[in-house]
Amino acid sequence: MAVSAAQKKASNKYNREHMATLGCKVTKEQAQAFKEHCQHKGSTANKILRDFVLNSIETTPGEKTQEESDE
C-alpha cells in the first residue's frame, strides 16, 4: 500500500524535529567493504552503525563496549 502525502508530510516533520544524521568520511574502498560486511551479516549499514552508537552511549564511562571486549 502506498504512503499517503499526509503521512509523508507527518513523517518528514517528525524527522526534522526529532532526528539527526551522523556521518564520517572513509575511502570508497572502505565504504564498499563495510557494505559487503553488513550484507554478509544480513543487516544494513544504518542498523549496524545505529546499534554501535546506542551501545556506545549506554556504556558507563571507563567500561568496555561489547566490541572492545571481543578484541
ABEGO torsion letter per residue (X at the ends): XBBBAAAAAAAAAAAAAABBBBBBBBBAAAAAAAAAAAAAAGBBAAAAAAAAAAAAAABBBGBBBAAAAAX
